[in-house]
Structures are given as structure tokens and as C-alpha cells.
Amino acid sequence: MKDKGSLRTYYLKLLKEQNKEEGLRKSRLIAEQFWKLPAIQKARTILFYASMPGEVDTLAMIEKAIILGKRVSLPIVEQNQRKLIPTLISSMEDVHKKKHGIAEPLLDPDKVLALKDIDAVVVPGLAFDRLHNRLGRGAGYYDRFLSTLPETAITVGLAFDFQLHPQSLPTEAHDMRLQQIIAG
């Protein structure tokens, strides 16, 4: 498997096949590692993704960040412009399911974050490699978004152990490397 399409199909299948309880157990271990990162401990504002079934569960991480007094945001997917809009939330009650089952906050211009205010971004992916490349779902939203972040923002990918690809993933010029990958 060398092409992105085949790799996406393969890793989506692995995610769907994972036992739900095992996924939640691994998600807790990944969250423990996440909170130990010095950059995350210092971060005032974190952009999370709202996990979909089968992905590393971010809900408990989001709730803990709110309890810790961090400013938490989730992206709104602007499909017409093919971009992400980081939007502050105060709880998961600010979030609703949109098309494709993705949970997002409602668009409120007063809650949209300036990129300079983001200290950390938690990035989803189907697979990651040892060079911190990621294989996303193919729409390019995160790559475009990450390319606009200030250099001071840390980017962290969350993965189950089976999502660590043993070789280098195929990349293109627009693909953005992450600074940190946490797997469990």
C-alpha cells in the first residue's frame, strides 16, 4: 500500500474493527500522556477536534481542559471555503451534530478565535508516521489550517498504536507535519 486512498481504506477499516471498550481504555492512556506534555500544561487556549466513533476519544480531554480553566475551542467546518473556523466553547452543551455526524459549535462571530491566540491544536488523523506526518481523511482542511498557525502553537496528533504506520507515509507539498504524536 503506497497510495493515500488505499491507506485511508485500510486505516478506516482498522478503526471500525477496534473494540469500543479497548478504544476507550487506550483513549484514557493517550489522554494521560497528553496532559503530561509541558506545552499542553502551559497552554491557555487549545483547539480540539470532536472525535467521531472509532477515533481517539477527545470528549474527556475537552471536559478536563474546561475544568482546568483553559480556553477550549472546536473547529467549525466551512465547506464552501474549505476551511476550519476555531470557535470557543464553554461546555459540550455549546456543540451540536452536523452533517456527517461531526460535532461543532454554532457560528458566533464573538467566539471565533484569532489564530495568534491558539497555543495548541489537537489534530485528528487516520495514520501517522515516525516523521510526524499524518494521513487525514483527504479533504485538506487541517493541512490548510495548520499552515496558517503561528510558529508558537504546538500541533499534537492522537493515535491508537495500530495507527502508527511503519514506513513513511506518502506526502505532498501541502501536507503539514505535526510537532508531536501521542499513541497508545
Solvent accessible surface area in square Angstrom, and as a share of the most:
residue,aa,sasa,rsa
1,M,118,0.53
2,K,166,0.70
3,D,79,0.41
4,K,34,0.14
5,G,40,0.39
6,S,43,0.28
7,L,0,0.00
8,R,50,0.18
9,T,94,0.55
10,Y,87,0.33
11,Y,5,0.02
12,L,54,0.27
13,K,115,0.49
14,L,43,0.22
15,L,8,0.04
16,K,163,0.69
17,E,105,0.47
18,Q,34,0.15
19,N,89,0.46
20,K,153,0.65
21,E,118,0.53
22,E,60,0.27
23,G,8,0.08
24,L,71,0.35
25,R,107,0.39
26,K,22,0.09
27,S,7,0.04
28,R,146,0.53
29,L,75,0.37
30,I,0,0.00
31,A,16,0.13
32,E,98,0.44
33,Q,77,0.34
34,F,0,0.00
35,W,25,0.09
36,K,144,0.61
37,L,28,0.14
38,P,86,0.54
39,A,39,0.31
40,I,0,0.00
41,Q,111,0.49
42,K,161,0.68
43,A,5,0.04
44,R,164,0.60
45,T,1,0.01
46,I,0,0.00
47,L,0,0.00
48,F,0,0.00
49,Y,11,0.04
50,A,15,0.11
51,S,32,0.20
52,M,40,0.18
53,P,128,0.81
54,G,32,0.31
55,E,21,0.10
56,V,3,0.01
57,D,41,0.21
58,T,0,0.00
59,L,76,0.38
60,A,62,0.48
61,M,2,0.01
62,I,1,0.00
63,E,79,0.35
64,K,88,0.37
65,A,0,0.00
66,I,50,0.25
67,I,147,0.74
68,L,95,0.47
69,G,63,0.61
70,K,29,0.12
71,R,84,0.31
72,V,2,0.01
73,S,0,0.00
74,L,0,0.00
75,P,12,0.08
76,I,11,0.06
77,V,26,0.15
78,E,42,0.19
79,Q,86,0.38
80,N,140,0.72
81,Q,118,0.52
82,R,113,0.41
83,K,87,0.37
84,L,10,0.05
85,I,23,0.12
86,P,8,0.05
87,T,1,0.00
88,L,40,0.20
89,I,12,0.06
90,S,80,0.51
91,S,39,0.25
92,M,52,0.23
93,E,162,0.73
94,D,48,0.25
95,V,25,0.14
96,H,70,0.31
97,K,138,0.59
98,K,85,0.36
99,K,133,0.56
100,H,132,0.59
101,G,34,0.33
102,I,54,0.28
103,A,15,0.12
104,E,4,0.02
105,P,4,0.03
106,L,124,0.62
107,L,101,0.50
108,D,47,0.25
109,P,110,0.69
110,D,132,0.68
111,K,81,0.34
112,V,60,0.34
113,L,11,0.06
114,A,47,0.36
115,L,58,0.29
116,K,156,0.66
117,D,51,0.26
118,I,2,0.01
119,D,51,0.27
120,A,0,0.00
121,V,0,0.00
122,V,0,0.00
123,V,0,0.00
124,P,20,0.13
125,G,10,0.10
126,L,1,0.01
127,A,0,0.00
128,F,0,0.00
129,D,4,0.02
130,R,167,0.61
131,L,81,0.40
132,H,58,0.26
133,N,11,0.05
134,R,29,0.10
135,L,2,0.01
136,G,12,0.11
137,R,112,0.41
138,G,48,0.47
139,A,38,0.29
140,G,19,0.18
141,Y,32,0.12
142,Y,26,0.10
143,D,15,0.08
144,R,98,0.36
145,F,11,0.04
146,L,10,0.05
147,S,69,0.44
148,T,78,0.45
149,L,23,0.12
150,P,42,0.27
151,E,171,0.77
152,T,125,0.72
153,A,4,0.03
154,I,26,0.13
155,T,11,0.06
156,V,0,0.00
157,G,0,0.00
158,L,3,0.02
159,A,0,0.00
160,F,2,0.01
161,D,75,0.39
162,F,55,0.23
163,Q,4,0.02
164,L,75,0.37
165,H,20,0.09
166,P,102,0.64
167,Q,102,0.45
168,S,54,0.35
169,L,8,0.04
170,P,45,0.28
171,T,71,0.41
172,E,92,0.41
173,A,115,0.89
174,H,103,0.46
175,D,29,0.15
176,M,63,0.28
177,R,141,0.52
178,L,6,0.03
179,Q,94,0.42
180,Q,59,0.26
181,I,27,0.14
182,I,5,0.03
183,A,27,0.21
184,G,22,0.22
